[in-house]
Amino acid sequence: MSVPVIGASGEGLRKAVIASLAGLPLSSLLLGSLLSKQAMAAEPAAPAAAAAPGAAAPPAEAPPAEPPPTTPSTEAPPAEPAPAAPAPAEAPPSEPAPVEPAPGEAPPGEAVDDLAPLEYFEDELPVPRDSIFDAGYGTRGDVSVAIGGLVDATDPRAAAGATIRLPQFTSDARFGLGKGWSAAVHLNTILAINELDLGVSYAFPLLGDLRGLLQFQAGVFVGMLGSFGFQSLVVAPQFRPLVGVSLPTGSLRWSLRGEVLFSGPYFATLGDTSSTLATPPPVANWNVGLMLENLMQNDRLWYAGLVLMASTAVYQNWLLFPDTSRYDYYPRVMGGYEF
């Protein structure tokens, strides 16, 4: 009796031989072989490099899988990330956006000078304070006030032999209007002689620190006397044009000034009688003076001056009711303190 070949493999032949020796029916061997083939077909094929049963196989290292090709819509490969664009709202730290300073504020990074006022005078630069006699700058809002005195050393022959020389009290004020312009006020009095003048002045640069001054004042001359047994009063209008130059040297300010005084007519009252004095020349006085002002550490000044006066007899010696128009020449010494 021939044995049919159950499987083409050696395993099947070996099983058939064992079955024949054991006396097993061939049908059961055939059924088991068919079941074994079906089970083997249902299971996936084992890898060719699988280890033998019972042996500890090392973990297999799978080769790195190739990433599938990406389309433009898929995420970029991690190996080459796309550069991230900076946020548009963030400026580069090395180049900050410039900041425009507000009007009246100092630019960023610049120190503010404490000596310069925050609200300064339009288009002018910080300058030293103005004074009474110096040409100055006409700084708007700058106020100077001075008090002092003066003495006129008149010739006794022009005053009917009188040798008493009494000092006159003086007061001056100056208020800056800006751009070189100032308002000026002057008062000198000794009761018997009183002068009050108001006007404006204009200061301008000449050469370096040398500055020029133009000034015009208008006012009134008033003489009063109520002693010696009679009452008298003299009133006359007067006008004072003035030119000058000033030069600062350290804390000192030198000023050379020339002035002309136009006055008249003189209206006089003696008791109950009113009359007009003899009409004096149009120029009642002219004078040239040198003034020195010293700026102290407390921002105050003292001043001193020497003036050469040329006056008609009516201007300073009205009490004598002179009838001459000649000029008398005498010095005037003055000094005071400025706030």
Rosetta blueprint (number, residue, H / E / L):
1 M L
2 S L
3 V L
4 P L
5 V L
6 I L
7 G L
8 A L
9 S L
10 G H
11 E H
12 G H
13 L H
14 R H
15 K H
16 A H
17 V H
18 I H
19 A H
20 S H
21 L H
22 A H
23 G L
24 L L
25 P L
26 L H
27 S H
28 S H
29 L H
30 L H
31 L H
32 G H
33 S H
34 L H
35 L H
36 S H
37 K H
38 Q H
39 A H
40 M H
41 A H
42 A H
43 E L
44 P L
45 A L
46 A L
47 P L
48 A L
49 A L
50 A L
51 A L
52 A L
53 P L
54 G L
55 A L
56 A L
57 A L
58 P L
59 P L
60 A L
61 E L
62 A L
63 P L
64 P L
65 A L
66 E L
67 P L
68 P L
69 P L
70 T L
71 T L
72 P L
73 S L
74 T L
75 E L
76 A L
77 P L
78 P L
79 A L
80 E L
81 P L
82 A L
83 P L
84 A L
85 A L
86 P L
87 A L
88 P L
89 A L
90 E L
91 A L
92 P L
93 P L
94 S L
95 E L
96 P L
97 A L
98 P L
99 V L
100 E L
101 P L
102 A L
103 P L
104 G L
105 E L
106 A L
107 P L
108 P L
109 G L
110 E L
111 A L
112 V L
113 D L
114 D L
115 L L
116 A L
117 P L
118 L L
119 E L
120 Y L
121 F L
122 E L
123 D L
124 E L
125 L L
126 P L
127 V L
128 P L
129 R L
130 D L
131 S L
132 I L
133 F L
134 D L
135 A L
136 G L
137 Y L
138 G L
139 T L
140 R L
141 G L
142 D L
143 V E
144 S E
145 V E
146 A E
147 I E
148 G E
149 G E
150 L E
151 V E
152 D E
153 A L
154 T L
155 D L
156 P H
157 R H
158 A H
159 A H
160 A L
161 G L
162 A L
163 T L
164 I L
165 R L
166 L L
167 P L
168 Q E
169 F E
170 T E
171 S E
172 D E
173 A E
174 R E
175 F E
176 G E
177 L E
178 G E
179 K L
180 G L
181 W E
182 S E
183 A E
184 A E
185 V E
186 H E
187 L E
188 N E
189 T E
190 I L
191 L L
192 A L
193 I L
194 N E
195 E E
196 L E
197 D E
198 L E
199 G E
200 V E
201 S E
202 Y E
203 A E
204 F E
205 P E
206 L E
207 L E
208 G L
209 D L
210 L E
211 R E
212 G E
213 L E
214 L E
215 Q E
216 F E
217 Q E
218 A E
219 G E
220 V E
221 F E
222 V E
223 G E
224 M E
225 L E
226 G L
227 S L
228 F L
229 G L
230 F L
231 Q L
232 S E
233 L E
234 V E
235 V E
236 A E
237 P E
238 Q E
239 F E
240 R E
241 P E
242 L E
243 V E
244 G E
245 V E
246 S E
247 L E
248 P E
249 T E
250 G L
251 S L
252 L E
253 R E
254 W E
255 S E
256 L E
257 R E
258 G E
259 E E
260 V E
261 L E
262 F E
263 S E
264 G L
265 P L
266 Y L
267 F E
268 A E
269 T E
270 L E
271 G L
272 D L
273 T E
274 S E
275 S E
276 T E
277 L L
278 A L
279 T L
280 P L
281 P L
282 P L
283 V E
284 A E
285 N E
286 W E
287 N E
288 V E
289 G E
290 L E
291 M E
292 L E
293 E E
294 N E
295 L E
296 M L
297 Q L
298 N L
299 D L
300 R L
301 L E
302 W E
303 Y E
304 A E
305 G E
306 L E
307 V E
308 L E
309 M E
310 A E
311 S E
312 T E
313 A H
314 V H
315 Y H
316 Q H
317 N L
318 W H
319 L H
320 L H
321 F L
322 P L
323 D L
324 T L
325 S L
326 R L
327 Y E
328 D E
329 Y E
330 Y E
331 P E
332 R E
333 V E
334 M E
335 G E
336 G E
337 Y E
338 E E
339 F L
